[in-house]
Amino acid sequence: MGPIEKRIHDILTQALSPVRLEVINESQLHAGHAGGTADGSGETHMRVRVISAKFDGINRVQRHRMINELLKPVLDDGLHALALEPAASNDQVRW
């Protein structure tokens, strides 16, 4: 786990007390693309899959806003892309 991946994991664990949390480094899928590195190394593109009771009763847009606000410091420090898959504790997920 790289430092950015760990930072995201730690922030979301503390704030959301997730039932399940996956932070996936997808940088290698974006080799040579804008915001990435030529060879896809590094931590420029992340995917977050998170299930938390904190999302119960709020819609998908509100969930995204909550995560984006929590991770704003990471984004401000240079994370280029963040794909989000938030789910409430009673949602059925396919991952």
N, C-alpha and C positions, 0 to 999 in steps of 0.2 A: 504494500500500500504506500503510494507516494505521499508527500507532505500535503498537497492540495486535497487529495482524496481523503486523507485522514482528517484534515481541518473541516471539510464538509461533513464527514461522518460525525465528528465530535459536536459540531454546532447543532446538527439536527437531532442527535441523540439527547443532548441536554434540553433542547427547547421542546421537542415533540414526544419524548418518551415512546418511541415507536415500537409497535408490535413486530414489525419487520422493516429492515432498512438495507438497501443495496446501493452502493455508490460505485458506478461502473465507469472506468476510464475508457472512452471511445476515441481517444486522440488518434490511434493508429488507423482508424477508418477515414480520417480526414487529412491524410498525408498530402501535402502540397496545396491544400485549400486555404482560403483566407483565414487568418487567425491561428492556423496550425503551423507545424514545422514541416520542412521539406520531406522528412522521413517518417513523420507521424509519431515521433518520440515526444515525451513530455506529458503535460497534463493541461491541455487546452480545451478539450471537449469532454464533458461529463454527463452521465445519465443518472438520475436519482429516482429510485423506486422506494416509496415509503408508505407504510400503513400505520395510521395513528388515530386514536380516539379523539385527538384534538381537531380532526377533520370532520367528526360527526356533526351533521346538521348544517354544514356549510358547502356551498357549491364549488365546482371545479375551479372557476376563476378565482374565488377567494382562497382556495388552497394554494394555487400557483402564486398568488400575491404574497401569501404568508411565507412561503419558502423563499421567494425572491427577496423579500425583506430580510429574512434571517441570513441569507447568503450574500447580501449586498456587499459586505466587505471583501468577500472572496472575488466577486465579479469586479469590484473596483480595483482589486490588485492584479487583474489581468486575465481571469478566466474568460475565454472567448465564447463558449457555448454551454448551455445548461438545458438538458431535456428533462422534463419532470413527469413523473407518473405517480401522483399522490392518490391515496385511497383512504376512505374512512374505515373504521374497525369492522363495520358491517357490510362493506362493499365486497362484491365478488371480483377477484382479480384473476387474470390469466397468466401471471408471471410467477 
